C-alpha cells in the first residue's frame, strides 16, 4: 500500500465539513483505470475503477454469471480502497462508504461571542 495516495475532497456547509477520502494507485494516462489524475507528472488511477480482467470480460454480456462475478470483483476493489483509506485515516472507519470512497463529517468549532 506504500504507493497508494489518499486524496481528500472537502465540502463545506454551515456547521459541518464533509471530507471524502479517495484511494488512488500508480497508473498512466492511457492505463487500466477509468478515473485518473496526476500529481507532479505522475498518473494515478482510482482503486475501484480498474478495467475488467480478461477472464471476466470473456463472460457472456448481460449474463447472471458475469453480473455476479463482476460484482464480486468490484466489491473486492472497494474493500481494498476502504482498507487503504482507513490505514492512513483511522477516523474514517465510521464514515459513510460508497464505491470505494469514505465520507466523514467534521463538526466545525463555533466561536462563542
C-alpha positions in Angstrom: 0.0 0.0 0.0 3.0 2.3 0.1 2.4 3.6 -3.4 -1.3 4.4 -2.8 -2.2 8.0 -2.4 -5.2 9.1 -0.4 -6.8 12.3 -1.7 -9.4 14.3 0.2 -12.2 16.4 -1.2 -13.8 18.8 1.2 -17.4 20.2 1.0 -18.1 23.0 3.4 -21.6 23.7 4.8 -22.8 25.9 7.6 -22.0 23.8 10.6 -20.1 20.9 9.1 -17.3 20.0 6.7 -17.8 16.8 4.7 -14.5 15.2 3.7 -14.5 12.4 1.1 -11.3 10.3 1.1 -10.4 8.5 -2.2 -7.7 5.9 -2.7 -5.5 6.1 -5.9 -2.7 3.9 -7.1 0.0 4.5 -9.7 -1.3 4.3 -13.2 -0.7 6.0 -16.6 -2.6 8.4 -18.9 -3.8 5.5 -21.0 -3.6 3.0 -18.2 -6.1 0.5 -16.8 -8.3 2.9 -14.9 -11.4 4.8 -15.9 -10.8 7.5 -13.2 -7.3 9.1 -13.3 -5.4 12.3 -12.2 -1.8 13.4 -11.9 0.4 14.9 -9.2 3.8 16.2 -10.2 3.7 14.4 -13.6 2.8 11.0 -12.0 -0.5 9.5 -13.0 -2.8 7.8 -10.5 -5.9 5.7 -11.1 -8.8 5.4 -8.6 -8.9 2.0 -6.9 -12.3 0.7 -7.9 -12.0 2.0 -11.5 -9.7 -0.7 -12.9 -10.6 -2.3 -16.3 -12.2 -5.7 -16.1 -9.7 -8.6 -16.2 -9.8 -10.7 -19.4 -11.5 -13.7 -17.7 -14.4 -11.5 -16.6 -14.5 -9.7 -19.9 -14.8 -13.0 -21.7 -18.0 -14.0 -19.8 -21.3 -13.6 -21.9 -22.6 -10.0 -21.7 -25.7 -9.5 -19.6 -25.5 -13.0 -18.2 -26.2 -13.7 -14.5 -22.8 -15.4 -14.2 -21.0 -12.3 -15.5 -23.0 -10.0 -13.4 -22.3 -11.9 -10.2 -18.6 -12.3 -11.0 -18.1 -8.6 -11.8 -19.9 -7.5 -8.7 -17.7 -9.8 -6.5 -14.6 -8.4 -8.3 -15.8 -4.8 -7.9 -16.6 -5.3 -4.2 -13.1 -6.6 -3.6 -11.6 -3.4 -5.2 -13.8 -1.3 -3.0 -12.7 -3.2 0.1 -9.1 -2.7 -1.0 -9.8 1.1 -1.2 -11.5 1.2 2.2 -8.7 -0.7 3.8 -6.1 1.7 2.3 -8.1 4.8 3.4 -8.6 3.5 7.0 -4.9 2.5 7.3 -4.0 6.1 6.7 -7.0 7.8 8.3 -8.3 5.6 11.2 -11.0 8.1 12.0 -12.7 7.1 8.7 -13.7 3.7 10.0 -17.1 5.0 10.9 -17.5 7.1 7.8 -20.1 6.6 5.0 -18.8 4.2 2.4 -19.7 4.4 -1.3 -18.0 2.8 -4.3 -14.5 2.7 -2.6 -14.8 6.3 -1.1 -15.3 7.1 2.5 -17.0 10.4 3.6 -16.7 11.7 7.1 -18.5 14.6 8.7 -16.4 17.0 10.7 -18.2 19.4 13.0 -16.9 23.0 12.8 -15.9 24.7 16.0 -18.4 27.5 16.7 -16.9 30.7 18.1 -18.9 32.0 21.1 -19.0 35.8 21.4 
